[in-house]
Amino acid sequence: MTPAVRVPEELSARVPAEQRGPGLDRDAVRMLVSRGVEVAHHTFTELPRLVRAGDLLVVNTSATLAAAVDGRIGHARVVVHFSTRGDDGRWAVELREPDGRGTTRPRAGGPAGTQVRLPGGGWLVLEEPLSGRSGRLWWARVAGPGVPGLLREHGRPIRYAYTERDQPLSVYQTVFALPSADGAGSAEMPSAARPFTARLVAELVSRGVQFAPVTLHTGVASAEAHEPPYPERFAVPGASARLINAAKAGGSRVLAVGTTAVRAVESAVGADGVVRARAGWTDLVVTPERGVRVVDGLLTGLHEPEASHLLMLEAVAGREAIERGYEAALQGRYLWHEFGDVHLVLP
């Protein structure tokens, strides 16, 4: 496992790139580029010159939800982070404590039977932990107004203490985000795609780069927890499967935009290496031992190096390349987290 890396507090991106100065857009971030153990420093606007005609970018179309809602347990204030909707109508939730600075801190989960009053006259009841690994996330039965309406009316984007202030939900939507008819979405932004702008996408298309949309609705990661990822809902459409297979057959590179896109597409490939249309739940954890069967490269944000994220990066690029990349990002004073700089890993 890659050694633990401590990220200095001043390297946390506290506001989005477009709020750091006049005339800036989302793409005003830096981009570390790794080819094996060789690293180079670029800006994100140089991406069209670093990819090739025929390359295929796999992008996640999941929209970000306003998934944080204030609630009360008796007289105590809590914040409910709505993570994932189950097939039985329950929601996986994380209860957090307000920290008095506009963000939250962890609290012990449970116990079963805990009732939380919600805005608008609804409430939820905790039923059971999501898994035996941790009591952080619980399955809860929600009564009263539907959760999608509750989030639209009373929710706000989940944010953590390293950010400076609340932001409108639009700040947490990527250019690829498509609202779901059933109100499903991601509890936390699929942030690797955040620097893309419509202009940059148009430039990539004009240079012969293709896009394959997939969907993976991310659950609550929680900044303090280092747990393996939970099962998440995903879909790989038939048209995207055909694009990926054609790219592989033609010798073009398949580059995933974000670890969510890796998880989705690697969940849809068979033992024969063919990607097929699939939709449902994935519990796949991509590790160096399992390897990747589809993805040749990856664009990812710079995040705290928790275990499952690093294992996936090592599966794509190898341990030595990822160690060198993290070292270069720290030396180069790159900015971290969802509003920060990005890392392009090329074969």
Buried (B, 14 or more C-beta within 10 A) or exposed (E): EBEEBEBEEEBBBBEBBBEBEEEEBBBBBBBBBBBEBEBBEBEBBEBBEBBEEBBBBBBBBBBBBBBBBBBBBEEEEBBBBBBBBBEEEBBBBBBBBBEEEEBBBBBEBBEEEBBBBBBEEBBBBBBEBBBEEBEBBBBBEBEBBEBBBBBEEBBBBBBBBBBBEEBEBEBBBBBBBEEBEEBBBBBBBBBBBBBBBEEBBEBBEEBEBBBBBBBBBBBBBBBEBEBBBBBBBBBBBEEBBBBBBBBBEEEBBBBBBBBBBBBBBBBBBEEEEBBBEBBEBBEBBBBBEEEBBBBBBBBBBBBBBBBBBBBBBBBBBBBEBBBBBBEBBBEEEBBBBBBBBBBBBBE
